[in-house]
């Protein structure tokens, strides 16, 4: 009885309590949070490139609002019949530049602090707004902790089903890394530090976009493979205007349910359209973009390490075979300049085995692994052989540069080989996995000797003797004595020297022809080190525009044996060791005065004092053709590249050209010479 009374009392007590409200349904997470890490650098301070991309973003509309407006004006449509897009958050961190130019967008971007902005998309008309979210103390954007903090903050403040990260700045490929923070001495972030930053950020990204030059390489893919599903990047130059960020963001706002694979394809396609519709001939020709499946990067990493292991083994036991085996990269498409040594992976695997001595199964395995890793690839007509991922053939790097590259390279066999052929010493960690190799100076097979001869037209030639070394390519540098000053000025680097199979002579095909711009001889330097005969060659011509040294970029088309000027490029940045993104079309520069520049030969390499040509005018199209050299005194220097693409230079040979005949002057061109690897 007591138990029943107790139960009844408990029931009455419960009935007296207020009824609890039903739990509210938990709001679904946003679809995407896009984090844009915008290290402005000189791209913004000098050229407003970051502001240009912010202007593109400001045009992105909110499709849900526009769709609701359409439905409200058509009462017969049932609103529930439409699936409204989920929410996309766009967060931007700004820093790394000495000046910003985004005030017209309502953004007072500071140079003494780091700022985070949230993009509030426009509705049916007008432009969106950038809402300031956070202001942090100034810090180096090339510091991994700075990037990690931004990632953590974005994920905590704006959680989403999928995350995307855009790394916007300069890129230097595998040899250096990414970013230039001009507020902190031009520091950059190497790939190992990028890996650290992403690890400490604690977010696994659906898509990782490198809006920077030459980051579609296997070293970068290996560095970030644990932190993202899809990587989108370029093997080649990325113009300062970057990707079509407004276009692909608009697509994402409209269809946010997509994964990183489809987003990557949007980025590639919209960026190709952006430059196809521009007057930037340079960007149109050289553009490459690819979508990388990072879950497949590990197999490619293993296959390439086995490739380097084979070279490593041949180095000691079968050097004759190795000398051909390592030539494969030089038949592949090259990117950037001679400083970065970035070669397309696919190209070296397309060469027939009888030319390179590549192992058939290895060739197949690398091709399969590459095909699995590269899900999508687009390219301009000037880069027809791009297969989506490059790698760094660092065989001619200085010890200082190898010290940096060793931090980015995932292959111990490759690092041991680089140790053997250079003065650099690999880290001890490498030799916990592989054995050391003897230095190349102790292996006689790698010595190169030439016997000097004179060709029947009076020009110097030579035969490679007493050596089993494989010569990758031979070029020559041409110099001219200025009649007015007596200075020896440099005219640049030739296309490859002709090899005569019958005589085994390396000889100059036509010495008295040289490229001109509107009839003026120019200094022209070959940028790509490809040995394939049917390859369109890219050149730089130094010029002075508005007191600044820049480069006119031109291509020599193989099929027509003609030149075309593509545009203007600021040039390689010696301070940061990175490729500069400031490229301009001829149309943008039309009407401005410029001078051709010629480096004076007597000065030490690197100081680059120049002689100026007469003042000329830049036009929307420049006439460039080969013409006959004027009579005078000239000098040539043969440059032989060994199997590891390291230059060996002969002494200067003085030549007299009277308009009809050439003869060697001064010291006779005769005898045998053992060549040494050049260090400059």
Buried (B, 14 or more C-beta within 10 A) or exposed (E): EEEEEEEEEEEEEEEEEEEEEEEEEEEEBBBBBBBBBBBBBBBBBBBBBBBBBBBBBBBBBBBBEBBBEEBEEEEEEEEEEEEEBBBBBBBBBBBBBEEBBBEEBBBEBEBEBBBBBBBEBBBEEEBBBBEEBBEBEBBBBBBBBBBBBBBBBBBEBBEBBBBBBBBBBBBBBBBBBBBBBBBBEBBBBBBBBBBBBBEBBEBEBBBBBBBBBBBBBBBBBBBBBEBBBBBBBBBBBBBBBBBBBBBBBBBBBBBBEBEBBBBBBBBBBBBBEBBEEBBBBBBBBBBBBBBBBBEBBBBBBBBBBBBBBBBBBBBEEEBEBBBBBBBBBBBBBBBBBBBBBBBBBBBBBBBEEEEBBBBEEBBEBBBBBBBBBBBBBBBBEBBEBBBBBBBBBBBBBEEEBBBBBBBBBBBBBBBBBBBBBBEBBBEEEBBEEBEEBEEBEEBEBBBBBBBBBBBEEBBBBBBBEEBEBBBBBBBBBBBBBBEEEEBBBBBBBBBBBBBEEEEEBBBBEEBBEBBBBEEEBBBBBBBBBBBBEEBBBBBBBBBBBEEEEBBBBBBBEBEEEEBBBBBBBBBBBEEBBBBBBBBBBBBBBBEEEBBBBBBBBEEEEEEBEBBEBEEBEBBEEBEBEBEEBEEBBBBBBBBBBBBBBBBBBBEBBBBBBEEEEBEBEEEEBEEEBEBEBEEE
